Amino acid sequence: MKSKSFLSRKVQVELGFAILVLLAMAAISYRAMVASTESDLWVRHTHETIEKLQDLLLEIESVESSYRGFALTGKESYLAPYRGSRSGAERDEAALRDLTVDNSEQQRRLTVLDKKVAEKIEFAETVIRVRRGQGFAAASRLLDQDEGLRLMNEIRAVAAGMDTEERDLLEVRTSRYQASARNSKWVIRLGWLMSLGFLIAATMIVRHDFTKLRRAGDVTQAQAELLNLVHDAILVRNPADEITFWNDGAAGTYGWAREEALGRDPNALLHTHFPRPLLEIKAELAERGVWEGELTHVCKSGRQIVVESRWVLNRDIAGRLTGTLEINRDITDRKGVEETLARLAAIVESSNDAILSESLDGTIQSWNQGAERLYGYAAKETMGQSIALLAPLGDGDDTRDILGKIVRGEQVEHYEIQRVRKDGQRIDVSLTISPIKDSTGTLVGASTIGRDITDQKRAEAEVKALNGTLRERMADLEAANRELEAFTYSVSHDLRAPLRHVDGFSKLLVEEHQAELSPGALEYVAIIRDSVLQMGMLIDDLLNLTRVGRTPLSMQVTGLSSLVEEVRADLARANPDRLIEWKVETLPFVECDPALMKQVFVNLLSNAVKFTRPRKSAVIEVGTVIQDGHPVVFVRDNGVGFSMKYVNKLFGVFQRLHRAEDFEGTGVGLATVQRIIRKHGGRVWAEAALDKGATFYFTLGSGDDPQAESPTNSGGKI
Amino acid sequence: MTQKDPQILLVEDNAKDVTLTLHALREENLGNSIQVARDGEEALDFLFCRGEFAGRSFDHPPRLVLLDLKLPKVDGLEVLSAVKGDPRTQAIPVVILTSSREESDLVESYKLGVNAYIQKPVEFDSFRQAVKQLGLFWLVVNEPPPSTSFRPKEVIEP
């Protein structure tokens, strides 16, 4: 923020100035200190030179006394200190030469001094040599010449000059040192004063800024209260990504109370889903100070919301990063609407139906891909064109008519109309037309959804034609059925009556006129009556056969055993003189038409009885076997059987495999059996051998009949 | 009058069947009180005491009606329906004696309240046997309803 960078710059300038001044002060005091130290060195140096000079004089005086002593006494013991002092003097001379190297006057004096000292030592050596060679007297003479004393005085004089020079120097240097020390003291005092000044200034500045900060804090508090009035979710997180501020809007938006949210990482708390990697967002935030984008958050309730998020970096007065201000606006609903609109647009565009809109004057205003496919025109070819473009010549009034209805606010549904494609082909379309109103409710146009029903119309026409044919056929069939019914009725009624009369009057003829008839006539009458009975049976059998075809099955769960027992009992009664061994197994309960099923057993068992007539002991078995996983009912006899050569004729109407003289019959019974079994969806077949009996098998319903598996089917299928 | 009231009404259009039926009934001495109607209309006139039979009284109904189904003018089922639909005649026993063994005829007859249904056997012996048994049963064995039951309800109830 501007105020913060301003403060920062000001502080920087102030600090820089203080540092510069203090650095200058330090430099000055350092220089003063160096100068003072140098002055001090020179004072010490001068003291040292004076000391050395005195040392040298002492050594030379020691040399003087030593050689004199030897000269007087001749004792070698005096020579030892002589030699020590001589080399000491030489050392002192060298030291003095080093100490006074900076002073040419002193060096010159030192050269003179050296020369005198050398003369002195030479004199001393001469004295020593004389004493040794010539004895005391000669030596004494030398000594008395006062050469030694003269040299000594000259040395003292030079040394005194040097000493004076050094003491003058000492005076000068001491005063210079004192001046520089005084300077240093002043510089240090000044520096201390300035530091104090800076300290005071800094304290004042800091106090000033603290006041400002405190004021800023008050403002922040007021702002926070204001922020609580905002519906948007506003939160502040510190650099460690911990929430430090959480307004009422945030609590309302996310369901997390302030005390729950504070200290939490918002991205963890709200399961934030970022549009881009967080690192990139943070980089942009650091660079620009602000970031805006859409985030997905999960509320406490688990509801997922989309927010428009704005992040702003927060800095304190010193410009330090204190956190990030995040303002989130819930735009889930808006997103929902946007998504719905986008989805609707996609649906319209991707629809297979032709969807277009037109203004009230019939100008095409939108045209989807479905319209492009259906009518063959691209959108750019039709936009702005009249809808009449699609109307076949002379059918323009239809479109007017539709628009008229739309203007009256009516919706037109499944309006079937012919349209012309771009390639000129006529197509049948079904139109659903709805009014389009603007936001004020004013009718501005119509939307039309069109579907190609050409194939549908063709199919409808075909179905209609087929239905017509079917109806004709049905009528034919019904007529045929009525004819058949009338025929069977007249057969059962009208044909039987004459037969009954023939038989009745034949019988009365025999009864009432027996005496007048010859035995031959009576035999003829008997033949007539036999033929009548034969014909009666034939008619009954034929009626049974046709009845199977005409009447619908009346299915019931039926125990086959009881049916067989009824039939067996009837047959046993009808044939009291026959010896028949019946072997009847327990048979299953099945779903069948009981009346027709009884007919099956009547026909099969009476056949068995009939064809075992030549057997003294007839055996007739009824039971079930399993074939191909399905139960099969069989009826077996040990009768005359038949040749399998003729098995294909066995179930044909009027087909007989035996001569009528041997076994009476009409040739209809097995045909009836087959018809009944087939009507039940089953199959009947026979195995036999000539004179070795016959076995008839049948099933009811195919094995794959779904009802066979049905748990509601209490009776099994055979 | 009572002596002359016929006990059996035979409704049969076929003269040969009439002959054979009467022959069978006479053998059981039931042939004397038989009224023969040759079509449905004549049968209804007799039963409802109208037209040719206007002089008859509902108080003396026949004890048995033998009714063929296939009849000229008014067929047997219509006659049955009229008899069983009228309180004055509904107690009269009606037995269908017909060549038809059509299931629809059987069902319809019983729905209308027929008392018995017999298919005429082709074989004369069986036919004669059936007719004789019918006559004996209904005229000798069976107890007829009291004649008051034939009066119209409004007459019975005060």
Chai-1 contact restraints between the chains, C-beta under 6 A:
chainA,res_idxA,chainB,res_idxB,connection_type,confidence,min_distance_angstrom,max_distance_angstrom,comment,restraint_id
A,S492,B,S100,contact,1.0,0.0,6.0,A-B,restraint_1
A,S492,B,R101,contact,1.0,0.0,6.0,A-B,restraint_2
A,H493,B,K70,contact,1.0,0.0,6.0,A-B,restraint_3
A,H493,B,S99,contact,1.0,0.0,6.0,A-B,restraint_4
A,H493,B,S100,contact,1.0,0.0,6.0,A-B,restraint_5
A,R496,B,S99,contact,1.0,0.0,6.0,A-B,restraint_6
A,R496,B,V122,contact,1.0,0.0,6.0,A-B,restraint_7
A,A497,B,S99,contact,1.0,0.0,6.0,A-B,restraint_8
A,L499,B,V122,contact,1.0,0.0,6.0,A-B,restraint_9
A,R500,B,K120,contact,1.0,0.0,6.0,A-B,restraint_10
A,R500,B,V122,contact,1.0,0.0,6.0,A-B,restraint_11
A,H501,B,K16,contact,1.0,0.0,6.0,A-B,restraint_12
A,D503,B,E123,contact,1.0,0.0,6.0,A-B,restraint_13
A,D503,B,F124,contact,1.0,0.0,6.0,A-B,restraint_14
A,G504,B,L20,contact,1.0,0.0,6.0,A-B,restraint_15
A,G504,B,F124,contact,1.0,0.0,6.0,A-B,restraint_16
A,K507,B,F124,contact,1.0,0.0,6.0,A-B,restraint_17
A,L533,B,E123,contact,1.0,0.0,6.0,A-B,restraint_18
A,G536,B,V122,contact,1.0,0.0,6.0,A-B,restraint_19
